[in-house]
Amino acid sequence: MAPAAQTRGSQPTSPTASDEPTEEQDIRSLLTQLPSKTDLAALFQKLEDSFSEKLQAVTADVQLLGDRVQALEEEAETTEKQWAESYTTQETHAEAIRYLQRQLEDVDNRGRRNNLRVRGVPESAEGVPENPVQVLTALFNRILTRPLDTAILFDRAHRAARPRNLPPDKPRDIICRIHNFPLKEEIFHKA
């Protein structure tokens, strides 16, 4: 900025005085250094772009997290449905197993109804194997007062396992199952 024009009545300034900045010059130089509207607009535009960039990044992160949360919620719902179905199936299977156990017990008990345990029949002498079916056929025919060679149908016949405390000279029981229930009852009542 140009120095102010000298007026007529004023004294010329000395060269030393003109070298020193005046207060007006200081203010003007400060005003020229202040940012203008365009500088402020550019600064605000720069801030706005920076915030917009960061906001877009945060928005993308939030969108990604939202998608992940939605996927986890859907997976949790699916897992819960599968668990409920598995629990129902497990309960159904447990009930079926209990039913089958009761049925098996009943069949086992019914299967033992025709069993007879015969005690006191001596075991074969000197290691000669005996046939429990022949021994029992002769014994039961004698009880029924029939001929000794009359056939009796057995489902099974065997000696019982020897208990540990049973003396070796005492014979083991013979367990048999007669196929015909009425015949078993007749033998049982006559014995």
C-alpha atoms as one frame of an Amber mdcrd trajectory, in Angstrom:
protein
   0.000   0.000   0.000   1.270   3.410  -0.889   2.124   5.882   1.830  -0.426
   8.590   2.402   0.067  11.797   0.421   1.712  14.562   2.321  -0.348  17.606
   2.988   0.916  21.123   2.487   1.272  22.141   5.965   2.833  19.016   7.149
   6.437  18.503   7.538   8.240  16.041   5.482   8.947  12.875   7.342  12.442
  11.963   7.972  13.857   8.898   6.319  14.181   7.188   9.669  10.568   7.907
  10.455   9.298   6.501   7.143  11.129   3.244   7.673   9.172   2.548  10.839
   5.804   1.063  10.137   2.902   3.033  11.225  -0.045   1.744  13.045  -2.178
   2.021   9.971   0.282   0.011   7.942   0.328  -2.664  10.610  -3.424  -2.969
  10.554  -3.518  -3.077   6.763  -0.849  -5.759   6.593  -2.732  -7.783   9.177
  -5.976  -7.370   7.234  -4.334  -8.560   4.052  -3.121 -11.682   5.825  -6.610
 -12.563   7.095  -8.341 -15.364   5.157 -10.850 -14.261   2.588 -14.289 -15.733
   1.862 -12.860 -17.967  -0.829 -10.187 -19.206   1.585 -12.856 -19.983   4.194
 -15.088 -21.616   1.571 -12.186 -23.811   0.416 -11.373 -24.732   4.028 -15.014
 -25.616   4.754 -15.180 -27.632   1.514 -12.056 -29.531   2.555 -13.540 -30.231
   6.023 -16.822 -31.274   4.497 -15.086 -33.678   2.093 -13.039 -35.153   4.934
 -16.126 -35.605   7.150 -18.073 -37.036   4.230 -15.301 -39.539   3.537 -15.125
 -40.621   7.165 -18.921 -40.746   7.450 -19.091 -43.001   4.399 -16.514 -45.323
   5.977 -18.471 -45.407   9.257 -21.727 -45.964   7.340 -20.145 -48.868   5.433
 -18.889 -50.378   8.718 -22.327 -50.014  10.328 -23.960 -51.571   7.241 -21.477
 -54.476   7.374 -22.136 -54.980  11.088 -25.880 -54.825  10.475 -25.594 -57.492
   7.782 -23.496 -59.699  10.072 -25.951 -59.269  12.961 -28.859 -60.145  10.679
 -27.023 -63.246   9.434 -26.264 -64.291  13.031 -29.898 -63.781  14.059 -31.092
 -65.900  11.121 -28.551 -68.600  11.996 -29.651 -68.496  15.644 -33.296 -68.924
  14.593 -32.370 -71.849  12.354 -30.309 -73.426  15.124 -33.151 -72.969  17.609
 -35.625 -74.616  15.224 -33.231 -77.511  14.613 -32.668 -77.901  18.356 -36.421
 -77.953  18.991 -36.891 -80.590  16.286 -33.996 -82.643  17.681 -35.405 -82.389
  21.196 -38.837 -83.517  20.002 -37.277 -86.398  18.077 -35.170 -87.371  21.092
 -38.240 -87.369  23.329 -40.118 -89.484  20.780 -37.219 -91.941  20.624 -36.943
 -92.078  24.409 -40.652 -92.885  24.694 -40.343 -95.539  21.973 -37.372 -97.094
  23.782 -39.308 -97.177  27.058 -42.227 -98.819  25.252 -39.933-101.401  23.643
 -38.307-102.139  27.001 -41.716-102.780  28.556 -42.656-104.996  25.613 -39.372
-106.911  25.844 -39.851-107.420  29.565 -43.365-108.683  28.925 -42.196-111.064
  26.190 -39.347-112.256  28.392 -41.723-112.874  31.276 -44.219-114.603  29.000
 -41.400-116.723  27.601 -40.501-117.902  31.078 -44.058-118.970  31.864 -43.521
-122.301  30.191 -40.201-122.886  31.930 -39.861-125.629  34.487 -36.950-126.039
  36.887 -36.363-129.644  37.876 -34.221-130.190  40.979 -32.502-133.257  42.271
 -31.922-135.104  38.991 -28.434-136.640  39.314 -25.851-135.676  36.748 -24.350
-138.308  34.470 -21.746-140.551  36.035 -18.052-140.482  35.184 -18.179-137.626
  32.656 -20.548-139.384  30.251 -22.597-136.566  28.679 -26.278-136.822  29.309
 -29.091-135.623  27.128 -31.422-133.499  29.301 -34.251-133.943  26.791 -34.181
-137.779  27.162 -33.949-137.555  30.945 -36.871-135.107  31.155 -39.020-136.995
  28.625 -38.748-140.167  30.690 -39.346-138.242  33.947 -42.393-136.309  32.694
 -43.954-139.391  31.060 -43.587-141.223  34.376 -45.329-138.301  36.162 -48.128
-138.275  33.548 -48.425-142.071  33.702 -47.837-142.442  29.969 -45.492-144.735
  28.106 -41.884-143.654  28.688 -41.104-143.257  24.990 -43.986-140.815  24.292
 -42.478-137.722  22.658 -42.623-134.365  24.407 -41.702-131.258  22.426 -39.151
-129.041  24.232 -38.132-125.586  23.047 -34.980-125.882  25.148 -33.557-127.968
  27.977 -30.237-127.497  29.764 -28.519-127.708  33.108 -28.245-124.485  35.109
 -24.821-122.979  35.688 -23.170-124.220  38.855 -23.191-121.570  41.601 -19.820
-121.046  43.299 -21.004-122.185  46.704 -22.703-125.377  45.418 -20.873-128.549
  46.501 -19.576-130.615  43.567 -21.542-133.716  44.605 -24.915-131.869  44.506
 -26.597-132.027  41.051 -27.414-128.857  39.128 -31.002-127.999  38.255 -32.361
-128.748  34.782 -34.258-125.864  33.191 -36.577-126.644  30.321 -39.269-124.981
  28.310 -42.085-127.171  27.133 -43.572-126.054  23.842 -47.140-126.899  24.804
 -48.374-124.752  27.714 -51.306-127.044  28.725 -48.890-129.993  28.914 -46.590
-127.941  31.124 -49.522-127.091  33.413 -50.578-130.728  33.581 -47.049-131.826
  34.545 -46.841-129.008  37.074 -50.127-129.959  38.766 -49.445-133.716  38.855
 -45.926-133.239  40.178
